[in-house]
Amino acid sequence: MVVALLVVVNVFGPGSEDTSGSGDDGSAVAEVDGQPVSPRDESPVEVATPPITPEADAACPALMSQLPLELVGDPSRRVDSDSPYAYAWGDPATTLVCGVDPALQPDSFVVTVTGLSWTVDTSDATVNVWTTTDRTVPVQVRIPASTDGAAATALGPIITAAIPAA
C-alpha cells in the first residue's frame, strides 16, 4: 500500500509540473510503465432487460456482486437499464443480464464450456448471444461478433459458483 501511495504521489503529487519544456500539461493518464492508456468510455450502455422475477431477485445479487471490473482486457462500463441485474464491459460492449427468459428451443445449438451449458445464437451478424441452459435463473451474455467467446469462458466459473444448477 505504501509503494502504491508513493507511486501516486510521485506521478501526480507535488513537483509533477512539466519542467521539460515539452508543453505536456500532465493530463494524459499513464500506467506505471509510462505507456499512455486510452481514456475510459464513460457513456452508459443501454441494456434491454426482462421484468424482474422473484427467482432473479433471489439468485442474481450473488452473481452481480462477483462480476469482475475487467473482463478479458475490457473495463466495466456504466449501464442504462431497468434492472440492477445488467452489467457491461468494453467498446463495443459485452453485456450480461441475469434473469432472462430461457432460450432453449428444440433446435438450439448447445455447447458446454468450463462445465456450464449455453445456447449460442449467431443469427445476428453483429452479436453472438450466449444464454445459460442449466441454471435456476438463466444468464445471457451478448458478445460482439468481432470478438471470440473468451468472455463467456471467463464468466462461466463465476456464473456456476453464483447461480445454482437447475
N, C-alpha and C positions, 0 to 999 in steps of 0.2 A: 504494500500500500504506500509506503514511504517513497519507494522508487517511482511509482506512478505519479505521485504528487510532485516529486522533483522534476519529472519529465514535463508535466503540465506547466509548472512554474517556469522552467527553462524555455519552453516553447512559446508560451503565451503571457508569461508574467513580466515583471519589471525588467527593463532593459531589452525588450524584444522589438524595439523600434528598428526600422531599417536604417542601418548605418553604412550599407554597401553602396548607396547611391544608385541602386538599380531601379528605384521608383516603386518597388513592391511594397504595397501598403500592409502586407501581412495578413490579408483577408482570406487567402487561399488556405484550405484545410490540407494538412499533410499528415501522413502516417509517420510513425516513429522512424521508419527507414528513409524518410524525406521525400517519398513519392507522393505527388498530389493525388487526391481522391476526388471523384466527381461528387457534386452535391447531391444529397438525398432528395428524391422526388417526394414532396410533402403534399401533393394533391391527393385527395381521397379517391379510393377505388370504389365505384358503385357495384354493389353485390346484391343481386336479387336473392331473396330467401323465402322459403315457405312459411306459413304460420307456425308459431312455436307450439309444440305439443307438450303434454306433461312428461312424456318419455324423454324428450330433448332437454327439458328443464332439469330432469333428474340426472342425465348422463353427460351432457355437453360441457358443463362447467369444469369437470375434471380434465377434459381434453383441452379446452381453451387455456387453462392455467399452465399447461405443459408445452404449448407450442413455442418453437424457437424464434428468437428475434431475427435470425438469419437462416435462410433455407437455401441450400446448395449455392451459396455465394450471394444470394439476393437478400437485401434488407427488408424488414417488415414495412408495411405501409398502412396508413390510416384507411379505415373502411367506412363507407356511407351505406348503411344497411338498416333494415327494420328489425334485425335480430342481433343480439350480442354474440351469436354463435357463428360469426363470419370473420375471416382473417385473410390477409393478403401479403404477398411478398413480391418485390421486383417490378420491372417495367420492360416488356409487357407483364402484367400481373398474373401470378399464380394465385388462385383463390381457394379457400377451404370453407365449406359450410357444413356444420354439424346439425343433424336433424332433418335431412332431406327425405323426399319420398323414395321408396325403394325403386331401383332402376332395373331389377332383374326381370327379363322377359324370356319367353320360351326360346327365342333365337339369340339371346345375349351371348356375347363373347366374354367368357370369364377367365381371368388369369390369377394365379396366386403368386404374390411377391412378398418375400420376407414373412411368410406364414399368414398373410392377410389376403382374402379373396376380394377381387374387384371385377366390376364390369368396366369395359373401356369402350366409350363411344367416340368414334373417329369420324362421324358423319359431317361435322363442321370443319372446313379446311383450316380454320384459324385456331381451334382449340380442341384438345383431347379431354374428354370428361371421364374421370375415374370415380366410380362410386362403390363403396364397400358393400358386400353382399352377406357377410357373416357376422355382423354386429347387431346388437339390440336396437341401436339407433344408427341408420345409415349416415355415412360421411361422404361428401362429394369434394373432389379436388379437380379444379379446372386448370389445366396446364397448357400454356401456349404451344401450338403445334410446331413452332420454330425451335422448340427445345425438346430434350428427351424426357423420359419418365423418372428421372432421378429424384424429383420432388416427391413422387408417390412412394418411391423406395425409402427415402429418408423419413417420411411421415408414418410409414407403416408400423414400425415398432411403437411409436408414440400413441397412435390410434389403438393398437392392440392392447397396450397397457392401460389406457384410459376408458375405453368403451368395452363393456363385457361382450363376450361372444353370444350369438343368438342360440 
